[in-house]
Structure formats: structure tokens, C-alpha cells
Amino acid sequence: MLLPGLALVLALPASASRVAAPARAPVASSGLAASAALSLPAAAVATPVAPALPAPPPAPAWRRPTPRLGRRIDAALLALLFDGRAYAAESTAEPVAGTAGETARPARRAGAAPAAEPASEPRAPEPPAPPASTWRRAWRLATAPLKVLTNRPTNDRDWSEDVAVLPEIRIAGERVSIKNARNFDYRSTRDWTRRYYDAEFDLRDLESVWYLVEPFGGGGQAHTFLSFGFKGERYLSVSVEIRRTKGDRFSPWRGLWNGFELTYVIGDERDLVRLRSNYRKDDVFLYPIRGTREKFRELLVDVLARAEGLRSKPEFYNTLTNTCTTNLWRHVNRIAPKKLPYSYKVLLPGYSDRLAYDLGLIDTPLSFEEARARFRINERALAADRAPDFSVKIRKF
């Protein structure tokens, strides 16, 4: 299927026939000749022009250039599949360099509020990378399947700033230590101050699990992730995403052919939730999950273990089999007494909240439509914005 598509991209338009240029009128050699020429009618002095050749017929459709073929393929996959824009940053610019919080700081004790981050001077955001040329896109389309055989996942690339630092996780009994949890301070989707923090949690303090759905673009496209609630109104978010390199853009086609690594972003809700509700301006639904504390604990430990495992054994993202929602589906099935059925609503996560509701996983007595209206948090998130108790305010249903 690649060869016809490649031929379509590389086809050049039929060259237009050349038309003879009109002959120049002879220049008079004296003033008398010039005045005589000017006194004659225009028809008398005009030089005959060779008739233009007839225009060639339009090139057939298969010969016409299609410089946007790659974009059309990407758009079609986005419409039919999922997770496109949620995994890709709004821009590939690296907005703020050398900001506070890049290095790890001493861990906070359990229950302590996040320490105030020192301010840093932001620089102007860089413009987005220009779109790839037609030839470059054609080359990527043609060679993408070869990456399945030749490419190997790695943690050693020039990563985009928002996914450059991997979390480090240690679990000892009931104690969880997380280093490099993310808490970026956003001014827009392309301008932020980089911040990381270290935290400790007691698994015995885990009280709740929340399922977040960020639909975008229609057609079942959405990003999904989890938040875990602890005593003392502390929350920890975990989001499965692609790990882009600097200047890279998400493509669902490349996502089928080992084009991106996979990463687990672990951080504060003021980063992972506020980015989507307040700056991307997408609807965000925050659903409470029904379950016992024992199952919540098992789920969190399973998620954190996989996130830590990617540090030593990186994996490729896959548009069909290794995405945000397929990973969450596997996590739940590993700890659920009854396996969740596989559904097209897992591949189209914009409908995954309906699947969770039908399976009785969402803790609410409301109808599905009423639950969606109640658990949409955008207005509350905009009102809370940079408030220290952001997570508390968005849960005032």
C-alpha cells in the first residue's frame, strides 16, 4: 500500500507548454522615423505576434501533486483512532531553559504541602517548528515500517523539555518515594516554568482513585489518565504519554511503526489537570472510581512499578496497542477480580467513560448524562487556577 501512496506524493505536475513571447517593435534610428512611427495608426506599427499554443489538458488526478497527503493520512488516523493531540504538545517549542526545579530537592514528609518553588525569569517562547516538506514526509511514510525491524527503544535521546526527566520510584513496604514528580507552572501551552519536586506517600493513606477523560476533536478521540487521593487532601496524577524529541510532532501513522517511546508522567494535578482544562481549553471529566482501599493500593503499586520499569527497559508507544487507555485497561485487569471486557471504547477512549459507567466502575447514583454534567470540572478549574488547594476546589461537585 505504500508504493502507490508514495508515487502519489512524489508525482510532479505536468509542465505547461511554453508560449512564444511577443516580438519587440523595431526601435526607430532617428527622430524623423520615430515621429513618423508615432503618427501612424497602432495597427500599422504593431508587430505580428505568433499565436499561442493551445493549453495542455489538465493532468490526471494521479499525476497531480499532493503535498498534504501525509497530513491527510494523519488526520484520518486521528479521526478513526485516538490520543493524537493529547500526546503531542500544542507546540514543539522549548519555552523556558534553566528554570528552577530542574534538580531534585529533599523529599517532603508525608502530608506536607508542596514547597514553594523559586521564581525564574521566563524567556519568550520559540516559534513552532515549520512543517516538514513534501519530500521529507514522503520519505517518512516510505521508511516508517522499516523501523519495526531496525529501531530500538531507548531513553537516550534529545527529549522535549516536558518529558525529558523520568520519575524515580521506590516502594518499601507501605512507603512510596517519588523523585522528579512534575509540577510545571504554565502561562500558555507553549510557555511554562519547569518545576519538579520529590514526595513521599504512605500507601495506608490512599483513599480514592479518580478517572480523568479529556475528549478532543470528536470521533472518540480523548486522553485518559488517573489521579490517586491520599489523606490530607493530597493528590498524585499519572498520565501515560508519548515521549517526544525536541522539535518533533505526534503522528498516529508513525505511532504504528515505533516512531515514539512511551513514558509515564507523574506529577501534581496543578500541572497535568490544569494544563488541559485551563490552557488547552478541552473538556475534562473527573470521575470517582468505585472500589476498596486494598484494590486502590494494588492499582497504584502496579502503575508505579510499570513507570519505574520503563527507566531500565524502555518501550515504544503504539497507536493501537500501547496507548494511555490500553495501559490503564491492563492495569485494572491485573488487579480486578473480574476481567474487564475489551471494547472499541478502549480504542476510542472518548467513549471509555461510558464503558466504565456501564461496568459499574464510576461511583455515582446518577444517570450517565447527569454524571458527565456533574463531573465536568472546567469552570471550577478556571476559578481555582493557581490556588494551592486546586485539587480540593475542582472536587466541589
C-alpha positions in Angstrom: 0.0 0.0 0.0 3.0 2.3 0.5 4.1 2.4 -3.2 1.0 3.9 -4.7 0.8 6.4 -1.9 4.5 7.3 -2.3 4.0 7.7 -6.1 1.1 10.0 -5.4 3.2 12.2 -3.1 6.2 12.3 -5.4 4.3 12.9 -8.7 5.1 16.2 -10.3 2.6 18.3 -12.2 2.7 18.2 -16.0 4.8 21.1 -17.2 3.0 23.8 -19.0 3.8 24.4 -22.7 5.8 27.4 -23.4 4.1 30.3 -25.1 6.1 32.4 -27.6 6.9 35.9 -26.3 5.7 38.7 -28.5 8.3 40.2 -30.8 9.6 43.6 -29.8 8.8 46.5 -32.2 12.0 47.8 -34.0 13.4 50.9 -32.5 13.5 54.0 -34.7 17.0 55.2 -35.6 16.2 58.9 -35.9 13.7 61.4 -34.6 12.0 61.6 -38.0 11.5 57.9 -38.1 10.2 58.0 -34.5 7.7 60.8 -35.3 6.6 59.0 -38.4 6.0 55.8 -36.4 4.1 57.7 -33.8 1.8 59.3 -36.4 0.8 56.0 -37.9 -2.2 54.1 -36.6 -1.4 51.4 -34.0 -2.3 48.6 -36.4 0.2 49.9 -38.8 3.2 49.8 -36.5 2.3 46.7 -34.4 4.5 43.7 -34.9 2.6 40.5 -35.5 2.6 38.1 -32.5 2.9 34.4 -33.0 -0.3 32.7 -31.9 -0.2 31.0 -28.5 -0.2 27.2 -28.4 -3.3 25.6 -27.0 -3.1 25.0 -23.3 -2.4 21.4 -22.4 -5.1 19.3 -20.9 -5.2 19.2 -17.1 -3.0 16.4 -15.6 -4.9 13.4 -14.4 -5.7 13.1 -10.7 -3.0 10.5 -10.1 -0.3 12.9 -11.5 -1.3 16.0 -9.6 1.0 16.9 -6.7 -0.5 16.2 -3.2 1.9 17.9 -0.8 -0.6 17.4 2.1 -1.0 13.7 1.7 0.9 12.9 4.9 -1.3 15.4 6.8 -4.4 13.8 5.4 -3.3 10.3 6.4 -2.5 11.6 9.9 -5.9 13.4 10.1 -7.7 10.3 9.0 -6.0 8.2 11.6 -6.7 10.7 14.3 -10.3 10.7 13.4 -10.5 6.9 13.4 -8.2 6.2 16.3 -7.3 8.3 19.3 -4.9 10.2 21.5 -3.4 12.4 18.9 -3.3 15.8 20.2 -3.3 14.8 23.9 0.0 13.1 23.5 1.5 16.0 21.4 2.3 19.3 23.0 0.5 22.3 21.4 3.9 23.4 20.2 7.3 21.8 20.0 9.0 24.9 21.3 11.2 24.6 24.4 9.9 27.5 26.3 12.0 28.1 29.4 15.5 27.0 29.9 17.5 26.9 33.1 14.4 27.4 35.3 14.1 26.5 38.9 13.3 22.9 39.9 15.4 21.1 37.4 17.4 19.3 40.0 15.9 17.1 42.7 15.3 18.5 46.1 14.9 16.9 49.5 11.8 14.8 49.8 8.8 16.3 51.6 7.5 14.3 54.5 4.1 12.6 54.1 1.3 15.1 54.4 3.3 18.2 53.8 2.2 20.7 51.3 4.4 21.2 48.2 7.2 23.6 48.9 7.1 27.0 47.2 9.2 27.0 44.0 11.6 29.8 43.5 10.7 32.2 40.7 12.7 32.3 37.5 12.7 34.6 34.6 11.0 33.1 31.6 12.2 33.8 28.1 10.0 34.3 25.1 8.6 31.1 23.7 10.2 29.9 20.5 8.0 29.6 17.4 6.7 26.1 16.4 8.9 24.1 14.1 7.9 24.5 10.4 6.0 21.7 8.8 8.1 19.0 7.1 8.5 19.3 3.3 6.6 17.0 1.0 9.7 15.0 0.1 10.6 14.6 3.8 7.1 13.4 4.7 7.1 11.0 1.7 10.4 9.6 3.0 9.0 9.2 6.5 5.9 7.4 5.1 8.1 5.1 3.0 10.6 4.2 5.7 8.3 4.1 8.7 7.6 0.3 8.5 11.4 -0.4 8.4 11.7 1.0 12.0 9.8 -2.1 13.3 12.9 -4.1 12.3 15.7 -1.6 12.8 14.7 0.8 15.6 15.1 0.0 19.3 13.5 1.9 22.2 15.9 4.0 24.3 16.0 6.6 27.0 19.0 8.3 25.4 17.6 11.0 23.0 17.3 14.8 22.9 13.9 14.8 24.6 11.3 17.6 24.6 11.5 19.5 27.8 8.2 18.4 29.2 9.1 14.7 29.0 12.9 14.9 29.5 13.0 13.9 33.1 11.8 10.5 34.1 10.4 9.9 37.6 12.3 7.7 40.0 10.1 5.5 42.3 11.0 3.4 45.3 8.5 1.3 47.2 9.5 -0.1 50.6 6.6 -1.8 52.4 3.9 0.8 52.8 6.2 3.7 51.9 6.4 5.2 48.4 9.1 7.7 47.5 8.9 9.6 44.2 11.7 11.7 42.8 11.2 14.2 39.9 7.4 14.5 40.1 6.3 17.2 37.6 4.6 20.4 38.6 5.2 22.9 35.7 3.8 26.4 36.1 2.0 27.2 32.8 1.4 30.6 31.2 0.2 29.1 28.0 0.5 25.7 26.2 3.9 26.9 24.8 5.2 28.8 27.7 6.0 27.4 31.2 8.4 27.3 34.1 9.9 23.9 34.6 9.4 22.5 38.1 10.0 19.1 39.7 9.6 18.0 43.3 10.1 14.9 45.5 7.4 13.4 47.6 6.7 10.5 49.9 3.4 8.8 50.4 2.1 6.2 52.8 0.0 3.5 50.9 -2.2 3.2 54.0 -3.3 6.8 53.5 -4.6 6.1 50.0 -8.4 6.9 50.0 -9.6 7.3 46.4 -8.9 6.8 42.7 -10.2 9.2 40.0 -10.5 8.6 36.3 -10.0 11.6 34.0 -11.1 11.9 30.4 -10.1 14.7 28.1 -12.1 14.5 24.9 -10.9 16.5 21.9 -11.7 16.7 18.2 -14.8 14.4 18.2 -14.9 10.9 16.8 -14.0 9.3 20.1 -10.6 11.0 20.4 -9.6 11.5 24.0 -6.7 11.3 26.5 -7.3 9.4 29.8 -5.3 9.2 33.0 -5.6 8.6 36.7 -5.3 10.5 40.0 -4.8 9.0 43.4 -6.1 10.7 46.5 -4.4 10.5 49.9 -5.3 11.7 53.4 -4.6 15.4 54.0 -6.1 16.3 50.6 -3.0 15.2 48.6 -3.3 14.0 45.1 -0.9 12.4 42.6 -1.7 12.1 38.9 -0.3 9.6 36.5 -0.5 10.1 32.7 0.7 7.6 30.0 2.0 9.6 27.0 4.4 9.6 24.1 7.9 10.7 24.8 8.8 13.2 22.0 12.2 14.5 21.0 12.8 18.2 20.6 11.1 19.7 17.6 9.0 16.5 17.0 5.3 16.3 16.4 2.9 13.5 17.1 1.8 11.4 14.1 -0.6 8.4 14.6 1.0 6.8 11.4 4.5 7.0 12.9 3.0 5.7 16.2 2.2 2.5 14.4 5.8 2.0 13.4 7.9 2.6 16.5 8.1 6.3 16.0 7.9 7.3 19.7 8.8 5.9 23.0 6.3 5.6 25.9 6.5 7.4 29.2 4.6 7.7 32.4 4.3 11.3 33.5 3.8 11.5 37.3 3.0 14.8 38.9 0.7 17.3 40.6 -2.8 18.0 39.4 -2.0 21.7 39.0 0.2 20.5 36.1 -1.5 17.5 34.5 -5.1 18.6 35.0 -4.8 22.4 34.8 -2.8 22.2 31.5 -5.7 20.5 29.8 -8.7 22.4 31.4 -7.2 25.9 31.6 -4.8 26.2 28.7 -5.8 23.6 26.1 -9.4 24.5 26.9 -10.5 20.9 26.5 -13.4 19.5 28.5 -12.1 17.5 31.4 -14.2 15.0 33.3 -13.1 13.8 36.8 -14.9 10.6 37.8 -14.6 9.0 41.2 -13.9 5.2 40.9 -15.8 2.6 43.0 -13.5 0.2 44.8 -11.9 -0.8 48.1 -8.7 0.6 49.6 -7.0 -2.7 49.0 -7.7 -2.6 45.3 -6.7 1.1 45.1 -3.4 0.2 46.7 -2.8 -2.7 44.3 -3.6 -0.5 41.3 -1.2 2.3 42.4 1.6 -0.1 43.1 1.1 -1.8 39.7 1.1 1.6 37.9 4.2 2.9 39.7 6.0 -0.4 39.1 5.5 -0.1 35.4 6.5 3.6 35.4 9.8 2.6 37.2 10.3 -0.3 34.8 10.4 2.0 31.8 13.6 3.6 33.2 15.6 0.4 32.7 13.5 -1.2 29.9 12.0 1.5 27.6 9.2 0.7 25.3 7.7 2.1 22.1 4.3 3.7 22.1 1.9 2.1 19.6 -1.2 3.8 18.2 -3.3 0.6 18.6 -1.8 -1.5 21.3 0.3 0.6 23.7 -1.6 3.9 24.5 -2.9 5.7 27.5 -6.2 3.8 27.7 -4.9 0.4 26.7 -2.3 0.6 29.5 -4.9 1.7 32.1 -7.2 -1.2 30.9 -4.3 -3.7 31.5 -3.5 -2.2 34.9 -7.2 -2.6 36.0 -7.4 -6.2 34.7 -4.3 -7.2 36.6 -5.9 -6.3 39.9 -9.7 -6.8 39.1 -11.4 -9.9 40.4 -13.3 -10.0 37.1 -11.6 -9.1 33.9 -12.9 -6.0 32.0 -14.1 -6.8 28.5 -12.2 -5.4 25.6 -14.2 -2.9 23.6 -13.9 -0.5 20.8 -14.4 2.1 23.6 -10.9 1.3 24.7 -9.6 2.1 21.3 -11.8 5.2 21.1 -11.3 6.5 24.7 -13.7 9.4 24.2 -16.3 6.7 24.9 -14.4 5.0 27.7 -16.2 6.8 30.5 -19.5 5.3 29.2 -17.8 1.9 29.3 -16.7 2.5 32.9 -20.2 3.6 33.8 -21.8 0.6 32.3 -19.4 -1.7 34.2 -20.3 0.0 37.5 -16.8 1.5 38.0 -17.9 5.1 38.4 -19.1 5.8 41.9 -22.3 7.6 41.3 -26.1 7.0 41.6 -26.7 9.5 38.7 -27.5 8.6 35.1 -24.6 8.8 32.7 -25.7 12.1 31.3 -26.2 13.6 34.7 -22.8 12.2 35.8 -21.0 13.8 32.9 -22.5 17.2 33.6 -21.7 16.9 37.3 -18.1 15.7 37.0 -17.1 18.2 34.3 -14.6 20.4 36.1 -13.7 23.2 33.7 -15.4 26.1 35.4 -14.1 25.1 38.8 -10.6 24.6 37.4 -10.6 28.0 35.8 -11.8 29.6 39.1 -9.1 27.8 41.1 -6.3 28.1 38.6 -3.1 28.7 40.7 -4.7 28.2 44.1 -2.7 25.9 46.4 -5.9 23.9 47.0 -6.6 23.5 43.3 -7.3 19.8 43.8 -9.8 20.4 46.5 -11.7 23.1 44.7 -12.2 21.1 41.5 -13.9 18.4 43.5 -16.6 20.6 45.0 -19.3 18.9 42.9 
